[in-house]
Amino acid sequence: MPPDDENTATVTGLAAEPVAFSLYANYPNPFNAETQIVYTLTETGPVELAIYNVRGQRVRTLVQGAQAAGRYQIAWDGRSDSGAALASGVYLYRLASEQGARVRRLALIK
């Protein structure tokens, strides 16, 4: 089971709104062969889960499209959209929906 620490954000001066999804820490992290990314959606709608390098360039799209509310677990093997093995380093994974976006860091070690 993944750690239960959720990625949360605080916006000063605005009333807190219910979070429509949660993005959990990937595990294992750092990883070599494969890591698991877990998220929970509280509403049905379009989502996108993508991996970015530290320069902000998208290297892999894992999920893109409508999903029902529920818990999801996606494996990432450290490869780009073209299938190329990516270099060791820090990458960001971003989950976006109509309700906003969350970003977390992960480390790929070869």
Backbone as XML, in Angstrom:
<?xml version="1.0"?>
<chain id="A" units="angstrom">
  <residue number="1" name="MET">
    <atom name="N" x="0.851" y="-1.175" z="0.000"/>
    <atom name="CA" x="0.000" y="0.000" z="0.000"/>
    <atom name="C" x="0.896" y="1.239" z="0.000"/>
  </residue>
  <residue number="2" name="PRO">
    <atom name="N" x="0.557" y="2.252" z="-0.777"/>
    <atom name="CA" x="1.378" y="3.456" z="-0.840"/>
    <atom name="C" x="1.236" y="4.287" z="0.420"/>
  </residue>
  <residue number="3" name="PRO">
    <atom name="N" x="2.198" y="5.162" z="0.657"/>
    <atom name="CA" x="2.052" y="6.088" z="1.786"/>
    <atom name="C" x="0.797" y="6.928" z="1.602"/>
  </residue>
  <residue number="4" name="ASP">
    <atom name="N" x="0.204" y="7.357" z="2.710"/>
    <atom name="CA" x="-1.050" y="8.096" z="2.637"/>
    <atom name="C" x="-0.865" y="9.600" z="2.620"/>
  </residue>
  <residue number="5" name="ASP">
    <atom name="N" x="0.383" y="10.072" z="2.480"/>
    <atom name="CA" x="0.570" y="11.520" z="2.454"/>
    <atom name="C" x="0.144" y="12.070" z="1.103"/>
  </residue>
  <residue number="6" name="GLU">
    <atom name="N" x="-0.849" y="12.938" z="1.117"/>
    <atom name="CA" x="-1.396" y="13.503" z="-0.106"/>
    <atom name="C" x="-0.674" y="14.786" z="-0.457"/>
  </residue>
  <residue number="7" name="ASN">
    <atom name="N" x="-0.609" y="15.060" z="-1.741"/>
    <atom name="CA" x="-0.058" y="16.330" z="-2.190"/>
    <atom name="C" x="-1.140" y="17.374" z="-1.983"/>
  </residue>
  <residue number="8" name="THR">
    <atom name="N" x="-0.875" y="18.352" z="-1.130"/>
    <atom name="CA" x="-1.882" y="19.361" z="-0.842"/>
    <atom name="C" x="-1.310" y="20.741" z="-1.088"/>
  </residue>
  <residue number="9" name="ALA">
    <atom name="N" x="-2.161" y="21.670" z="-1.323"/>
    <atom name="CA" x="-1.728" y="23.047" z="-1.552"/>
    <atom name="C" x="-2.627" y="23.977" z="-0.760"/>
  </residue>
  <residue number="10" name="THR">
    <atom name="N" x="-2.065" y="25.084" z="-0.309"/>
    <atom name="CA" x="-2.828" y="26.100" z="0.403"/>
    <atom name="C" x="-2.754" y="27.382" z="-0.391"/>
  </residue>
  <residue number="11" name="VAL">
    <atom name="N" x="-3.888" y="27.998" z="-0.644"/>
    <atom name="CA" x="-3.942" y="29.257" z="-1.367"/>
    <atom name="C" x="-4.363" y="30.325" z="-0.369"/>
  </residue>
  <residue number="12" name="THR">
    <atom name="N" x="-3.508" y="31.300" z="-0.157"/>
    <atom name="CA" x="-3.782" y="32.358" z="0.811"/>
    <atom name="C" x="-4.887" y="33.277" z="0.302"/>
  </residue>
  <residue number="13" name="GLY">
    <atom name="N" x="-5.824" y="33.586" z="1.176"/>
    <atom name="CA" x="-6.863" y="34.543" z="0.847"/>
    <atom name="C" x="-8.091" y="33.946" z="0.189"/>
  </residue>
  <residue number="14" name="LEU">
    <atom name="N" x="-8.097" y="32.671" z="-0.077"/>
    <atom name="CA" x="-9.254" y="32.034" z="-0.696"/>
    <atom name="C" x="-9.807" y="30.973" z="0.240"/>
  </residue>
  <residue number="15" name="ALA">
    <atom name="N" x="-11.106" y="30.788" z="0.208"/>
    <atom name="CA" x="-11.716" y="29.735" z="1.007"/>
    <atom name="C" x="-11.313" y="28.382" z="0.444"/>
  </residue>
  <residue number="16" name="ALA">
    <atom name="N" x="-11.080" y="27.431" z="1.304"/>
    <atom name="CA" x="-10.693" y="26.091" z="0.864"/>
    <atom name="C" x="-11.873" y="25.435" z="0.154"/>
  </residue>
  <residue number="17" name="GLU">
    <atom name="N" x="-11.583" y="24.823" z="-0.962"/>
    <atom name="CA" x="-12.604" y="24.104" z="-1.721"/>
    <atom name="C" x="-12.317" y="22.621" z="-1.622"/>
  </residue>
  <residue number="18" name="PRO">
    <atom name="N" x="-13.324" y="21.759" z="-1.731"/>
    <atom name="CA" x="-13.081" y="20.332" z="-1.668"/>
    <atom name="C" x="-12.152" y="19.903" z="-2.802"/>
  </residue>
  <residue number="19" name="VAL">
    <atom name="N" x="-11.230" y="19.025" z="-2.495"/>
    <atom name="CA" x="-10.296" y="18.515" z="-3.499"/>
    <atom name="C" x="-10.987" y="17.379" z="-4.252"/>
  </residue>
  <residue number="20" name="ALA">
    <atom name="N" x="-10.989" y="17.473" z="-5.576"/>
    <atom name="CA" x="-11.689" y="16.490" z="-6.393"/>
    <atom name="C" x="-10.837" y="15.264" z="-6.683"/>
  </residue>
  <residue number="21" name="PHE">
    <atom name="N" x="-9.565" y="15.293" z="-6.270"/>
    <atom name="CA" x="-8.714" y="14.130" z="-6.466"/>
    <atom name="C" x="-7.517" y="14.193" z="-5.539"/>
  </residue>
  <residue number="22" name="SER">
    <atom name="N" x="-6.877" y="13.052" z="-5.360"/>
    <atom name="CA" x="-5.667" y="12.957" z="-4.544"/>
    <atom name="C" x="-4.588" y="12.284" z="-5.366"/>
  </residue>
  <residue number="23" name="LEU">
    <atom name="N" x="-3.365" y="12.754" z="-5.238"/>
    <atom name="CA" x="-2.210" y="12.162" z="-5.905"/>
    <atom name="C" x="-1.233" y="11.755" z="-4.817"/>
  </residue>
  <residue number="24" name="TYR">
    <atom name="N" x="-0.957" y="10.480" z="-4.731"/>
    <atom name="CA" x="-0.119" y="9.938" z="-3.671"/>
    <atom name="C" x="1.337" y="9.823" z="-4.119"/>
  </residue>
  <residue number="25" name="ALA">
    <atom name="N" x="2.226" y="9.683" z="-3.134"/>
    <atom name="CA" x="3.645" y="9.479" z="-3.427"/>
    <atom name="C" x="3.820" y="8.149" z="-4.166"/>
  </residue>
  <residue number="26" name="ASN">
    <atom name="N" x="4.641" y="8.173" z="-5.213"/>
    <atom name="CA" x="4.894" y="6.931" z="-5.946"/>
    <atom name="C" x="5.717" y="5.983" z="-5.068"/>
  </residue>
  <residue number="27" name="TYR">
    <atom name="N" x="5.667" y="4.713" z="-5.390"/>
    <atom name="CA" x="6.455" y="3.729" z="-4.652"/>
    <atom name="C" x="6.874" y="2.605" z="-5.578"/>
  </residue>
  <residue number="28" name="PRO">
    <atom name="N" x="8.069" y="2.096" z="-5.481"/>
    <atom name="CA" x="9.123" y="2.657" z="-4.640"/>
    <atom name="C" x="9.645" y="3.968" z="-5.219"/>
  </residue>
  <residue number="29" name="ASN">
    <atom name="N" x="10.286" y="4.737" z="-4.376"/>
    <atom name="CA" x="10.902" y="5.996" z="-4.795"/>
    <atom name="C" x="12.129" y="6.232" z="-3.924"/>
  </residue>
  <residue number="30" name="PRO">
    <atom name="N" x="13.310" y="6.221" z="-4.486"/>
    <atom name="CA" x="13.644" y="6.115" z="-5.906"/>
    <atom name="C" x="13.367" y="4.706" z="-6.432"/>
  </residue>
  <residue number="31" name="PHE">
    <atom name="N" x="13.336" y="4.603" z="-7.776"/>
    <atom name="CA" x="13.058" y="3.304" z="-8.385"/>
    <atom name="C" x="14.045" y="3.025" z="-9.501"/>
  </residue>
  <residue number="32" name="ASN">
    <atom name="N" x="14.090" y="1.749" z="-9.903"/>
    <atom name="CA" x="14.975" y="1.335" z="-10.981"/>
    <atom name="C" x="14.165" y="0.807" z="-12.151"/>
  </residue>
  <residue number="33" name="ALA">
    <atom name="N" x="13.490" y="-0.283" z="-11.965"/>
    <atom name="CA" x="12.782" y="-0.919" z="-13.079"/>
    <atom name="C" x="11.363" y="-0.382" z="-13.274"/>
  </residue>
  <residue number="34" name="GLU">
    <atom name="N" x="10.654" y="-0.130" z="-12.178"/>
    <atom name="CA" x="9.259" y="0.274" z="-12.290"/>
    <atom name="C" x="8.807" y="0.923" z="-10.995"/>
  </residue>
  <residue number="35" name="THR">
    <atom name="N" x="7.917" y="1.893" z="-11.116"/>
    <atom name="CA" x="7.309" y="2.526" z="-9.952"/>
    <atom name="C" x="5.799" y="2.575" z="-10.152"/>
  </residue>
  <residue number="36" name="GLN">
    <atom name="N" x="5.081" y="2.647" z="-9.062"/>
    <atom name="CA" x="3.620" y="2.698" z="-9.081"/>
    <atom name="C" x="3.159" y="4.095" z="-8.686"/>
  </residue>
  <residue number="37" name="ILE">
    <atom name="N" x="2.243" y="4.643" z="-9.465"/>
    <atom name="CA" x="1.649" y="5.948" z="-9.178"/>
    <atom name="C" x="0.174" y="5.711" z="-8.877"/>
  </residue>
  <residue number="38" name="VAL">
    <atom name="N" x="-0.258" y="6.175" z="-7.719"/>
    <atom name="CA" x="-1.634" y="5.942" z="-7.271"/>
    <atom name="C" x="-2.336" y="7.282" z="-7.109"/>
  </residue>
  <residue number="39" name="TYR">
    <atom name="N" x="-3.570" y="7.342" z="-7.576"/>
    <atom name="CA" x="-4.387" y="8.540" z="-7.397"/>
    <atom name="C" x="-5.833" y="8.148" z="-7.227"/>
  </residue>
  <residue number="40" name="THR">
    <atom name="N" x="-6.590" y="9.050" z="-6.615"/>
    <atom name="CA" x="-8.009" y="8.839" z="-6.374"/>
    <atom name="C" x="-8.785" y="10.012" z="-6.947"/>
  </residue>
  <residue number="41" name="LEU">
    <atom name="N" x="-9.820" y="9.698" z="-7.697"/>
    <atom name="CA" x="-10.713" y="10.718" z="-8.247"/>
    <atom name="C" x="-12.030" y="10.666" z="-7.496"/>
  </residue>
  <residue number="42" name="THR">
    <atom name="N" x="-12.526" y="11.808" z="-7.075"/>
    <atom name="CA" x="-13.820" y="11.841" z="-6.402"/>
    <atom name="C" x="-14.949" y="12.199" z="-7.363"/>
  </residue>
  <residue number="43" name="GLU">
    <atom name="N" x="-14.569" y="12.622" z="-8.574"/>
    <atom name="CA" x="-15.559" y="12.963" z="-9.602"/>
    <atom name="C" x="-15.148" y="12.349" z="-10.938"/>
  </residue>
  <residue number="44" name="THR">
    <atom name="N" x="-16.123" y="12.001" z="-11.739"/>
    <atom name="CA" x="-15.863" y="11.515" z="-13.087"/>
    <atom name="C" x="-15.531" y="12.694" z="-13.988"/>
  </residue>
  <residue number="45" name="GLY">
    <atom name="N" x="-14.563" y="12.495" z="-14.875"/>
    <atom name="CA" x="-14.212" y="13.566" z="-15.801"/>
    <atom name="C" x="-12.888" y="13.299" z="-16.480"/>
  </residue>
  <residue number="46" name="PRO">
    <atom name="N" x="-12.492" y="14.225" z="-17.348"/>
    <atom name="CA" x="-11.226" y="14.053" z="-18.063"/>
    <atom name="C" x="-10.036" y="14.261" z="-17.130"/>
  </residue>
  <residue number="47" name="VAL">
    <atom name="N" x="-9.030" y="13.408" z="-17.276"/>
    <atom name="CA" x="-7.800" y="13.523" z="-16.495"/>
    <atom name="C" x="-6.604" y="13.290" z="-17.394"/>
  </residue>
  <residue number="48" name="GLU">
    <atom name="N" x="-5.476" y="13.800" z="-16.943"/>
    <atom name="CA" x="-4.221" y="13.543" z="-17.637"/>
    <atom name="C" x="-3.150" y="13.311" z="-16.581"/>
  </residue>
  <residue number="49" name="LEU">
    <atom name="N" x="-2.427" y="12.206" z="-16.723"/>
    <atom name="CA" x="-1.292" y="11.899" z="-15.871"/>
    <atom name="C" x="-0.076" y="11.824" z="-16.778"/>
  </residue>
  <residue number="50" name="ALA">
    <atom name="N" x="0.896" y="12.702" z="-16.532"/>
    <atom name="CA" x="2.061" y="12.773" z="-17.406"/>
    <atom name="C" x="3.333" y="12.902" z="-16.580"/>
  </residue>
  <residue number="51" name="ILE">
    <atom name="N" x="4.443" y="12.480" z="-17.188"/>
    <atom name="CA" x="5.771" y="12.562" z="-16.583"/>
    <atom name="C" x="6.542" y="13.664" z="-17.302"/>
  </residue>
  <residue number="52" name="TYR">
    <atom name="N" x="7.243" y="14.494" z="-16.536"/>
    <atom name="CA" x="8.034" y="15.600" z="-17.086"/>
    <atom name="C" x="9.459" y="15.513" z="-16.566"/>
  </residue>
  <residue number="53" name="ASN">
    <atom name="N" x="10.415" y="15.973" z="-17.380"/>
    <atom name="CA" x="11.774" y="16.095" z="-16.876"/>
    <atom name="C" x="11.879" y="17.409" z="-16.103"/>
  </residue>
  <residue number="54" name="VAL">
    <atom name="N" x="13.030" y="17.676" z="-15.492"/>
    <atom name="CA" x="13.157" y="18.877" z="-14.661"/>
    <atom name="C" x="13.152" y="20.168" z="-15.477"/>
  </residue>
  <residue number="55" name="ARG">
    <atom name="N" x="13.286" y="20.064" z="-16.784"/>
    <atom name="CA" x="13.175" y="21.241" z="-17.649"/>
    <atom name="C" x="11.731" y="21.556" z="-18.000"/>
  </residue>
  <residue number="56" name="GLY">
    <atom name="N" x="10.818" y="20.704" z="-17.550"/>
    <atom name="CA" x="9.404" y="20.913" z="-17.826"/>
    <atom name="C" x="8.936" y="20.317" z="-19.139"/>
  </residue>
  <residue number="57" name="GLN">
    <atom name="N" x="9.774" y="19.507" z="-19.775"/>
    <atom name="CA" x="9.397" y="18.864" z="-21.037"/>
    <atom name="C" x="8.662" y="17.562" z="-20.735"/>
  </residue>
  <residue number="58" name="ARG">
    <atom name="N" x="7.522" y="17.374" z="-21.373"/>
    <atom name="CA" x="6.767" y="16.140" z="-21.188"/>
    <atom name="C" x="7.541" y="14.990" z="-21.844"/>
  </residue>
  <residue number="59" name="VAL">
    <atom name="N" x="7.762" y="13.918" z="-21.078"/>
    <atom name="CA" x="8.478" y="12.771" z="-21.630"/>
    <atom name="C" x="7.578" y="11.545" z="-21.785"/>
  </residue>
  <residue number="60" name="ARG">
    <atom name="N" x="6.472" y="11.512" z="-21.025"/>
    <atom name="CA" x="5.574" y="10.369" z="-21.125"/>
    <atom name="C" x="4.179" y="10.753" z="-20.681"/>
  </residue>
  <residue number="61" name="THR">
    <atom name="N" x="3.184" y="10.356" z="-21.441"/>
    <atom name="CA" x="1.788" y="10.514" z="-21.035"/>
    <atom name="C" x="1.283" y="9.133" z="-20.645"/>
  </residue>
  <residue number="62" name="LEU">
    <atom name="N" x="0.900" y="8.978" z="-19.403"/>
    <atom name="CA" x="0.440" y="7.683" z="-18.902"/>
    <atom name="C" x="-1.074" y="7.523" z="-19.016"/>
  </residue>
  <residue number="63" name="VAL">
    <atom name="N" x="-1.807" y="8.594" z="-18.795"/>
    <atom name="CA" x="-3.267" y="8.560" z="-18.856"/>
    <atom name="C" x="-3.735" y="9.851" z="-19.510"/>
  </residue>
  <residue number="64" name="GLN">
    <atom name="N" x="-4.675" y="9.728" z="-20.439"/>
    <atom name="CA" x="-5.281" y="10.916" z="-21.040"/>
    <atom name="C" x="-6.674" y="10.546" z="-21.504"/>
  </residue>
  <residue number="65" name="GLY">
    <atom name="N" x="-7.682" y="11.105" z="-20.825"/>
    <atom name="CA" x="-9.063" y="10.811" z="-21.190"/>
    <atom name="C" x="-9.959" y="10.814" z="-19.971"/>
  </residue>
  <residue number="66" name="ALA">
    <atom name="N" x="-11.219" y="10.500" z="-20.201"/>
    <atom name="CA" x="-12.203" y="10.494" z="-19.121"/>
    <atom name="C" x="-12.040" y="9.245" z="-18.264"/>
  </residue>
  <residue number="67" name="GLN">
    <atom name="N" x="-12.186" y="9.439" z="-16.949"/>
    <atom name="CA" x="-12.160" y="8.329" z="-16.006"/>
    <atom name="C" x="-13.263" y="8.518" z="-14.984"/>
  </residue>
  <residue number="68" name="ALA">
    <atom name="N" x="-13.809" y="7.412" z="-14.529"/>
    <atom name="CA" x="-14.833" y="7.434" z="-13.492"/>
    <atom name="C" x="-14.181" y="7.686" z="-12.142"/>
  </residue>
  <residue number="69" name="ALA">
    <atom name="N" x="-14.974" y="8.150" z="-11.203"/>
    <atom name="CA" x="-14.483" y="8.325" z="-9.841"/>
    <atom name="C" x="-13.983" y="6.978" z="-9.329"/>
  </residue>
  <residue number="70" name="GLY">
    <atom name="N" x="-12.898" y="7.005" z="-8.565"/>
    <atom name="CA" x="-12.342" y="5.768" z="-8.020"/>
    <atom name="C" x="-10.849" y="5.883" z="-7.790"/>
  </residue>
  <residue number="71" name="ARG">
    <atom name="N" x="-10.245" y="4.778" z="-7.389"/>
    <atom name="CA" x="-8.806" y="4.711" z="-7.100"/>
    <atom name="C" x="-8.115" y="4.027" z="-8.273"/>
  </residue>
  <residue number="72" name="TYR">
    <atom name="N" x="-7.002" y="4.601" z="-8.709"/>
    <atom name="CA" x="-6.250" y="4.083" z="-9.850"/>
    <atom name="C" x="-4.791" y="3.884" z="-9.472"/>
  </residue>
  <residue number="73" name="GLN">
    <atom name="N" x="-4.184" y="2.860" z="-10.058"/>
    <atom name="CA" x="-2.767" y="2.582" z="-9.861"/>
    <atom name="C" x="-2.155" y="2.343" z="-11.236"/>
  </residue>
  <residue number="74" name="ILE">
    <atom name="N" x="-1.151" y="3.155" z="-11.583"/>
    <atom name="CA" x="-0.511" y="3.100" z="-12.891"/>
    <atom name="C" x="0.972" y="2.802" z="-12.699"/>
  </residue>
  <residue number="75" name="ALA">
    <atom name="N" x="1.497" y="1.869" z="-13.472"/>
    <atom name="CA" x="2.923" y="1.554" z="-13.427"/>
    <atom name="C" x="3.658" y="2.378" z="-14.478"/>
  </residue>
  <residue number="76" name="TRP">
    <atom name="N" x="4.849" y="2.856" z="-14.116"/>
    <atom name="CA" x="5.715" y="3.532" z="-15.083"/>
    <atom name="C" x="7.067" y="2.857" z="-15.051"/>
  </residue>
  <residue number="77" name="ASP">
    <atom name="N" x="7.575" y="2.520" z="-16.241"/>
    <atom name="CA" x="8.812" y="1.759" z="-16.382"/>
    <atom name="C" x="10.042" y="2.605" z="-16.696"/>
  </residue>
  <residue number="78" name="GLY">
    <atom name="N" x="9.946" y="3.920" z="-16.557"/>
    <atom name="CA" x="11.092" y="4.776" z="-16.805"/>
    <atom name="C" x="11.377" y="5.014" z="-18.275"/>
  </residue>
  <residue number="79" name="ARG">
    <atom name="N" x="10.372" y="4.797" z="-19.123"/>
    <atom name="CA" x="10.546" y="4.995" z="-20.563"/>
    <atom name="C" x="9.722" y="6.183" z="-21.051"/>
  </residue>
  <residue number="80" name="SER">
    <atom name="N" x="10.171" y="6.747" z="-22.159"/>
    <atom name="CA" x="9.474" y="7.869" z="-22.781"/>
    <atom name="C" x="8.309" y="7.357" z="-23.619"/>
  </residue>
  <residue number="81" name="ASP">
    <atom name="N" x="7.547" y="8.285" z="-24.195"/>
    <atom name="CA" x="6.452" y="7.897" z="-25.091"/>
    <atom name="C" x="6.950" y="7.096" z="-26.286"/>
  </residue>
  <residue number="82" name="SER">
    <atom name="N" x="8.178" y="7.358" z="-26.719"/>
    <atom name="CA" x="8.729" y="6.635" z="-27.878"/>
    <atom name="C" x="9.310" y="5.281" z="-27.496"/>
  </residue>
  <residue number="83" name="GLY">
    <atom name="N" x="9.339" y="4.970" z="-26.192"/>
    <atom name="CA" x="9.861" y="3.689" z="-25.735"/>
    <atom name="C" x="11.326" y="3.722" z="-25.334"/>
  </residue>
  <residue number="84" name="ALA">
    <atom name="N" x="11.954" y="4.876" z="-25.440"/>
    <atom name="CA" x="13.365" y="4.999" z="-25.070"/>
    <atom name="C" x="13.519" y="5.018" z="-23.547"/>
  </residue>
  <residue number="85" name="ALA">
    <atom name="N" x="14.542" y="4.317" z="-23.050"/>
    <atom name="CA" x="14.842" y="4.338" z="-21.626"/>
    <atom name="C" x="15.378" y="5.719" z="-21.262"/>
  </residue>
  <residue number="86" name="LEU">
    <atom name="N" x="14.828" y="6.318" z="-20.225"/>
    <atom name="CA" x="15.257" y="7.644" z="-19.799"/>
    <atom name="C" x="16.455" y="7.549" z="-18.858"/>
  </residue>
  <residue number="87" name="ALA">
    <atom name="N" x="17.222" y="8.619" z="-18.807"/>
    <atom name="CA" x="18.411" y="8.680" z="-17.959"/>
    <atom name="C" x="18.025" y="8.763" z="-16.491"/>
  </residue>
  <residue number="88" name="SER">
    <atom name="N" x="18.944" y="8.368" z="-15.632"/>
    <atom name="CA" x="18.755" y="8.535" z="-14.193"/>
    <atom name="C" x="18.545" y="10.018" z="-13.901"/>
  </residue>
  <residue number="89" name="GLY">
    <atom name="N" x="17.715" y="10.302" z="-12.912"/>
    <atom name="CA" x="17.495" y="11.682" z="-12.536"/>
    <atom name="C" x="16.160" y="11.876" z="-11.857"/>
  </residue>
  <residue number="90" name="VAL">
    <atom name="N" x="15.851" y="13.129" z="-11.608"/>
    <atom name="CA" x="14.593" y="13.502" z="-10.976"/>
    <atom name="C" x="13.593" y="13.844" z="-12.069"/>
  </residue>
  <residue number="91" name="TYR">
    <atom name="N" x="12.388" y="13.343" z="-11.928"/>
    <atom name="CA" x="11.295" y="13.616" z="-12.853"/>
    <atom name="C" x="10.091" y="14.064" z="-12.030"/>
  </residue>
  <residue number="92" name="LEU">
    <atom name="N" x="9.149" y="14.707" z="-12.680"/>
    <atom name="CA" x="7.920" y="15.156" z="-12.044"/>
    <atom name="C" x="6.755" y="14.413" z="-12.665"/>
  </residue>
  <residue number="93" name="TYR">
    <atom name="N" x="5.791" y="14.041" z="-11.854"/>
    <atom name="CA" x="4.547" y="13.499" z="-12.412"/>
    <atom name="C" x="3.416" y="14.413" z="-12.002"/>
  </residue>
  <residue number="94" name="ARG">
    <atom name="N" x="2.539" y="14.684" z="-12.978"/>
    <atom name="CA" x="1.476" y="15.680" z="-12.813"/>
    <atom name="C" x="0.136" y="15.065" z="-13.175"/>
  </residue>
  <residue number="95" name="LEU">
    <atom name="N" x="-0.803" y="15.185" z="-12.256"/>
    <atom name="CA" x="-2.173" y="14.751" z="-12.488"/>
    <atom name="C" x="-3.022" y="16.000" z="-12.624"/>
  </residue>
  <residue number="96" name="ALA">
    <atom name="N" x="-3.716" y="16.138" z="-13.743"/>
    <atom name="CA" x="-4.548" y="17.312" z="-13.998"/>
    <atom name="C" x="-5.969" y="16.886" z="-14.335"/>
  </residue>
  <residue number="97" name="SER">
    <atom name="N" x="-6.917" y="17.659" z="-13.860"/>
    <atom name="CA" x="-8.329" y="17.452" z="-14.184"/>
    <atom name="C" x="-8.973" y="18.819" z="-14.303"/>
  </residue>
  <residue number="98" name="GLU">
    <atom name="N" x="-10.263" y="18.840" z="-14.534"/>
    <atom name="CA" x="-10.981" y="20.110" z="-14.606"/>
    <atom name="C" x="-10.953" y="20.841" z="-13.267"/>
  </residue>
  <residue number="99" name="GLN">
    <atom name="N" x="-10.682" y="20.120" z="-12.188"/>
    <atom name="CA" x="-10.667" y="20.716" z="-10.859"/>
    <atom name="C" x="-9.291" y="21.248" z="-10.455"/>
  </residue>
  <residue number="100" name="GLY">
    <atom name="N" x="-8.275" y="21.069" z="-11.275"/>
    <atom name="CA" x="-6.942" y="21.559" z="-10.932"/>
    <atom name="C" x="-5.868" y="20.544" z="-11.265"/>
  </residue>
  <residue number="101" name="ALA">
    <atom name="N" x="-4.706" y="20.737" z="-10.653"/>
    <atom name="CA" x="-3.575" y="19.847" z="-10.934"/>
    <atom name="C" x="-2.748" y="19.663" z="-9.666"/>
  </residue>
  <residue number="102" name="ARG">
    <atom name="N" x="-2.072" y="18.531" z="-9.587"/>
    <atom name="CA" x="-1.148" y="18.213" z="-8.500"/>
    <atom name="C" x="0.138" y="17.686" z="-9.134"/>
  </residue>
  <residue number="103" name="VAL">
    <atom name="N" x="1.269" y="18.012" z="-8.511"/>
    <atom name="CA" x="2.571" y="17.576" z="-9.016"/>
    <atom name="C" x="3.375" y="16.958" z="-7.881"/>
  </residue>
  <residue number="104" name="ARG">
    <atom name="N" x="4.108" y="15.884" z="-8.195"/>
    <atom name="CA" x="5.010" y="15.236" z="-7.239"/>
    <atom name="C" x="6.304" y="14.901" z="-7.947"/>
  </residue>
  <residue number="105" name="ARG">
    <atom name="N" x="7.333" y="14.661" z="-7.147"/>
    <atom name="CA" x="8.649" y="14.307" z="-7.671"/>
    <atom name="C" x="8.916" y="12.818" z="-7.523"/>
  </residue>
  <residue number="106" name="LEU">
    <atom name="N" x="9.709" y="12.286" z="-8.437"/>
    <atom name="CA" x="10.192" y="10.914" z="-8.311"/>
    <atom name="C" x="11.618" y="10.852" z="-8.820"/>
  </residue>
  <residue number="107" name="ALA">
    <atom name="N" x="12.345" y="9.815" z="-8.420"/>
    <atom name="CA" x="13.740" y="9.661" z="-8.827"/>
    <atom name="C" x="13.928" y="8.317" z="-9.512"/>
  </residue>
  <residue number="108" name="LEU">
    <atom name="N" x="14.529" y="8.368" z="-10.695"/>
    <atom name="CA" x="14.852" y="7.175" z="-11.465"/>
    <atom name="C" x="16.352" y="6.938" z="-11.307"/>
  </residue>
  <residue number="109" name="ILE">
    <atom name="N" x="16.725" y="5.763" z="-10.826"/>
    <atom name="CA" x="18.125" y="5.428" z="-10.625"/>
    <atom name="C" x="18.435" y="4.155" z="-11.391"/>
  </residue>
  <residue number="110" name="LYS">
    <atom name="N" x="19.471" y="4.232" z="-12.215"/>
    <atom name="CA" x="19.853" y="3.056" z="-13.010"/>
    <atom name="C" x="21.126" y="2.456" z="-12.500"/>
  </residue>
</chain>
